[in-house]
Amino acid sequence: MKKMRIRIGKDGRATVKVEGVVGPGCLEFTKAIEEAIGEVEERELTDAYHQEAIEGVSENVEETL
């Protein structure tokens, strides 16, 4: 299940954490909230993001061989 946890600090800065989404789909999942909140100052990509990207590349290589 996709989840988005949004934390707004006392200073007004928001932190968005995504759970249940692998690969670059998390960026699409957060796109609307990022546009509503404002400029993204920092982005930290999790292991789940990188794991999907690596698996996708190896699958494409296997298919073409």
C-alpha positions as CSV (number, residue, x, y, z in Angstrom):
1,M,0.0,0.0,0.0
2,K,1.3,3.4,-0.9
3,K,1.7,5.9,1.9
4,M,2.9,9.4,2.1
5,R,3.8,10.8,5.5
6,I,4.0,14.6,5.7
7,R,5.6,16.3,8.7
8,I,5.5,20.1,9.1
9,G,7.9,21.5,11.6
10,K,7.4,24.6,13.8
11,D,9.6,26.5,11.3
12,G,7.1,25.7,8.5
13,R,9.4,23.3,6.7
14,A,7.7,20.2,5.4
15,T,9.2,16.7,5.1
16,V,7.6,14.1,2.9
17,K,8.3,10.4,3.3
18,V,7.0,7.8,0.9
19,E,6.4,4.2,1.8
20,G,5.3,1.3,-0.3
21,V,6.6,2.6,-3.6
22,V,9.6,1.2,-5.4
23,G,11.7,3.0,-8.0
24,P,11.1,6.3,-9.6
25,G,7.4,6.0,-9.1
26,C,7.8,7.8,-5.8
27,L,8.7,11.0,-7.5
28,E,5.4,10.9,-9.5
29,F,3.6,10.0,-6.3
30,T,4.8,13.1,-4.5
31,K,4.7,15.5,-7.5
32,A,1.3,17.1,-6.6
33,I,2.1,17.7,-3.0
34,E,5.6,19.1,-3.8
35,E,4.0,21.6,-6.3
36,A,1.4,22.6,-3.6
37,I,4.0,23.0,-0.8
38,G,6.6,24.9,-2.9
39,E,10.3,24.5,-3.8
40,V,12.1,21.3,-2.9
41,E,15.2,22.2,-1.0
42,E,16.6,18.7,-0.5
43,R,15.7,15.2,-1.8
44,E,17.0,12.0,-0.2
45,L,16.3,8.9,-2.3
46,T,15.9,5.6,-0.4
47,D,17.3,2.2,-1.2
48,A,13.9,1.2,-2.6
49,Y,14.3,3.9,-5.3
50,H,17.7,2.6,-6.3
51,Q,16.8,-1.1,-6.0
52,E,14.0,-0.9,-8.7
53,A,16.2,1.1,-11.0
54,I,19.0,-1.5,-10.9
55,E,16.6,-4.4,-11.3
56,G,15.0,-2.7,-14.3
57,V,18.4,-2.3,-16.0
58,S,19.4,-5.9,-15.5
59,E,16.1,-7.2,-16.8
60,N,16.5,-5.1,-20.0
61,V,20.0,-6.5,-20.6
62,E,18.8,-10.1,-20.2
63,E,16.0,-9.5,-22.7
64,T,18.2,-8.2,-25.4
65,L,20.8,-11.0,-25.1
